[in-house]
Amino acid sequence: MNARPATLSATGIHKSYGSFQVLKGASLTVERGDVVTLIGASGSGKSTFLRCMNLLELPQEGTLVAGRHSFAFGKGQKAPNDAALAPLRRDVGMVFQHFNLFPHMTALRNIMEGPLQVNGMTPAEAAELGRDLLAKVGLADKADAFPAKLSGGQKQRVAIARALAMKPDVMLFDEVTSALDPELVGEVLNVVRNLAVEGMTMILVTHEMAFAADVSHRVGFMNDGVLAEIGPAEEIFRRPQHPRLVSFLERFNRPAG
Amino acid sequence: MYVWDFSALGPYWGLIGQGLGITVLYTVTTVVAGLVVGLVIGIARTAGPRWLSPPLRAFIEIFRCTPLLVQLVWMYYALPVLIGVDMSASMACFITLSLYAGSFYAEIFRGGIEAVDRGQWEAGRAIGMRQGRIFRRIVLPQAIQVMIPSFINQTILQLKNTSLVSVVAVGDLLYQGTVITAASYRPLEVYTVIALVYFVVLFPLTLVADRVEQKMGAHR
């Protein structure tokens, strides 16, 4: 059998909370090995858009195709149930701003949980995979530590390992450094950078412009609920077209103070 | 001045032991039954269909907002008239104490489950886990930790509350005290001993509770 196609395609995504429209037809297609960063002002809908890509948020309209999974939303479409959503999320991993590690499990058990409970691995296999992944994120010595004993940066690296343990086709990163002390941001970004180098397909929401410029193949600018502009990182940062993107970048380039 | 004479209780120690046995039996069985009732109601109220919540809330409030003594008497004297079925005193006591405990446990369970961060559910979903498994593996273990102190407090109350069954002539510790008093004319000694027995059983339980609480929270 051929390798599964790793593309993820979200088209015409609409999402509102009550009368408040967050997404107004956002679209994005990501090819295998792509690293795409979404930037934009707070409230532009970038995190919501990301959360629609593993359907933690269910859109009211639009389609999502990820590998062999396909979902359509809109009038006359039945909302997918728990059983239909779980397989999608096995293949589309996510790392959260606030880590969301399981506090009652050690770092290693956190990583083993998915392989054991969802993929039906044996405990020995899952433990081996877990230790390999801990080593990969530089935390081989923290296998038996509970999350409460880890720094923010270490927690986030365990969370990345936990997502990787499912061997996802695509990884979603939702502002994964926003809750970290500045001196801990680097260690997490390094792990993400290494994944990019290895060819992992990734979609990131971030406020770290320098990192976005460095690691992304493409950068997308979210504005008012749509993906207003997307292109190679170089283009977006050097020759922004959309007037809102121009002013957005100016704010970042202006020296602090 | 009153002259204490505990030797007058000599012939009755067996009865006191028997009463303690009944008290412990009612506590254990109604705590277990109450936990089942509480867990079912607690889960139904947090994860069940929305229409189910108001009737369950009503059930909980009825048991929480009426005195247990009134519930016992009503269950024993009034309910049989209503449904035309005779109920033994011990059955009426078991049912009432179980439902009473269940309504308190239900609120403890619900509070514990709702105290678990929403992000925990999301993290479970994000690795492809189904709702039921997330609940069992991720949410419930954390909820139980939150619940332990309230749970132990409620269980201590439950043991003390079983003393009310003496009102419908179930032979618990307090009831035997009444019997012994009638035979020995020594109420001061009898009721002092009864109080001490309750204390001796419950005080270690509170110490265990403290230890468990510390241990369960060790990794936080």
HADDOCK unambig.tbl for C-alpha pairs under 7 A between the chains (distance, minus, plus):
assign (segid A and resid 82 and name CA) (segid B and resid 130 and name CA) 6.36 0.50 0.50
assign (segid A and resid 83 and name CA) (segid B and resid 130 and name CA) 6.95 0.50 0.50
assign (segid A and resid 86 and name CA) (segid B and resid 125 and name CA) 6.93 0.50 0.50
assign (segid A and resid 86 and name CA) (segid B and resid 128 and name CA) 4.40 0.50 0.50
assign (segid A and resid 86 and name CA) (segid B and resid 129 and name CA) 6.11 0.50 0.50
assign (segid A and resid 86 and name CA) (segid B and resid 130 and name CA) 6.27 0.50 0.50
assign (segid A and resid 87 and name CA) (segid B and resid 128 and name CA) 6.11 0.50 0.50
assign (segid A and resid 89 and name CA) (segid B and resid 125 and name CA) 6.99 0.50 0.50
assign (segid A and resid 89 and name CA) (segid B and resid 126 and name CA) 5.50 0.50 0.50
assign (segid A and resid 89 and name CA) (segid B and resid 127 and name CA) 5.98 0.50 0.50
assign (segid A and resid 89 and name CA) (segid B and resid 128 and name CA) 4.78 0.50 0.50
assign (segid A and resid 90 and name CA) (segid B and resid 127 and name CA) 5.51 0.50 0.50
assign (segid A and resid 90 and name CA) (segid B and resid 128 and name CA) 4.58 0.50 0.50
assign (segid A and resid 93 and name CA) (segid B and resid 126 and name CA) 6.17 0.50 0.50
assign (segid A and resid 93 and name CA) (segid B and resid 127 and name CA) 6.56 0.50 0.50
assign (segid A and resid 94 and name CA) (segid B and resid 126 and name CA) 5.94 0.50 0.50
assign (segid A and resid 100 and name CA) (segid B and resid 119 and name CA) 5.58 0.50 0.50
assign (segid A and resid 100 and name CA) (segid B and resid 120 and name CA) 5.74 0.50 0.50
assign (segid A and resid 100 and name CA) (segid B and resid 123 and name CA) 5.96 0.50 0.50
assign (segid A and resid 102 and name CA) (segid B and resid 120 and name CA) 6.84 0.50 0.50
assign (segid A and resid 102 and name CA) (segid B and resid 138 and name CA) 6.85 0.50 0.50
assign (segid A and resid 104 and name CA) (segid B and resid 142 and name CA) 6.82 0.50 0.50
assign (segid A and resid 114 and name CA) (segid B and resid 127 and name CA) 5.77 0.50 0.50
assign (segid A and resid 118 and name CA) (segid B and resid 128 and name CA) 6.56 0.50 0.50
assign (segid A and resid 118 and name CA) (segid B and resid 129 and name CA) 6.10 0.50 0.50
assign (segid A and resid 146 and name CA) (segid B and resid 219 and name CA) 6.26 0.50 0.50
assign (segid A and resid 148 and name CA) (segid B and resid 219 and name CA) 6.53 0.50 0.50
assign (segid A and resid 148 and name CA) (segid B and resid 220 and name CA) 5.58 0.50 0.50
assign (segid A and resid 163 and name CA) (segid B and resid 127 and name CA) 6.59 0.50 0.50
assign (segid A and resid 166 and name CA) (segid B and resid 127 and name CA) 6.83 0.50 0.50
